[in-house]
């Protein structure tokens, strides 16, 4: 796992934290379910449908995290004159949209 900013931290509200963790817990459960399907020789199409659901769940997680990032970190940095955040955001979006 690549960590770009090991010194930076983000204080999240309890609500934001709970929402993100809830989504991650659901994704983790879906992944365990897919692993069980492979272990039990489930039909390929059934596994692919579940895998597609995981992809959608990860995309939803990314959208929520990105929205929170823009509303807080990016907005605060721009307000304080740190325009480097814009370049960082563009670079990150390029990676997300591969």
C-alpha positions in Angstrom: 0.0 0.0 0.0 1.4 3.3 -1.1 1.3 6.1 1.5 1.9 9.5 -0.2 1.7 11.7 2.9 2.9 9.8 6.0 3.0 12.9 8.1 -0.5 14.3 7.2 -3.5 13.2 9.2 -7.2 13.9 8.9 -9.5 14.5 11.8 -12.9 13.0 10.8 -16.2 13.6 12.5 -17.8 10.6 14.3 -20.4 10.5 11.6 -17.9 10.5 8.7 -15.8 7.9 10.5 -18.8 5.6 11.1 -20.0 5.9 7.5 -16.6 5.0 6.1 -16.0 2.1 8.5 -19.5 0.8 7.8 -18.9 0.7 4.1 -15.5 -0.9 4.6 -17.0 -3.6 6.8 -19.6 -4.4 4.2 -17.0 -4.6 1.5 -14.8 -6.9 3.7 -17.9 -9.1 4.2 -18.5 -9.2 0.4 -14.9 -10.2 -0.2 -15.1 -13.0 2.3 -18.3 -14.1 0.6 -16.6 -14.3 -2.8 -13.6 -16.2 -1.3 -16.1 -18.7 0.1 -17.8 -19.0 -3.3 -14.4 -19.8 -4.9 -13.6 -22.3 -2.1 -17.0 -24.0 -2.7 -16.6 -24.1 -6.5 -19.4 -21.7 -7.2 -20.4 -21.1 -10.8 -18.2 -18.4 -12.5 -21.1 -16.1 -13.4 -22.3 -16.1 -9.8 -18.8 -15.1 -8.6 -18.5 -12.4 -11.2 -21.9 -10.9 -10.2 -20.7 -10.7 -6.6 -17.3 -9.3 -7.7 -19.1 -6.6 -9.7 -21.1 -5.7 -6.5 -17.8 -5.3 -4.7 -16.5 -3.0 -7.4 -19.6 -0.9 -7.1 -19.2 -0.7 -3.3 -15.6 0.4 -3.6 -16.6 3.1 -6.1 -19.3 4.3 -3.6 -16.7 4.4 -0.8 -14.3 6.3 -3.0 -17.0 8.8 -4.0 -17.9 9.5 -0.4 -14.3 9.8 0.7 -13.5 12.1 -2.2 -16.5 14.3 -1.5 -15.5 14.7 2.1 -11.9 15.4 1.1 -12.9 18.2 -1.3 -15.3 19.7 1.2 -12.8 19.7 4.0 -9.1 19.3 3.2 -9.1 20.8 -0.3 -11.4 23.7 0.6 -9.4 24.5 3.7 -6.1 24.4 1.9 -7.3 26.7 -0.9 -8.7 29.1 1.6 -5.4 29.3 3.4 -3.5 29.8 0.1 -2.1 26.3 -0.4 -2.9 25.9 -4.1 -0.6 22.8 -4.3 -3.7 20.9 -3.1 -5.3 21.5 -6.5 -2.4 19.7 -8.3 -2.5 16.9 -5.7 -6.3 16.5 -6.3 -5.8 16.4 -10.1 -3.0 13.8 -9.8 -5.2 11.7 -7.4 -8.2 11.9 -9.8 -6.0 10.6 -12.6 -5.1 7.6 -10.5 -8.7 6.9 -9.6 -9.9 7.1 -13.2 -7.4 4.6 -14.7 
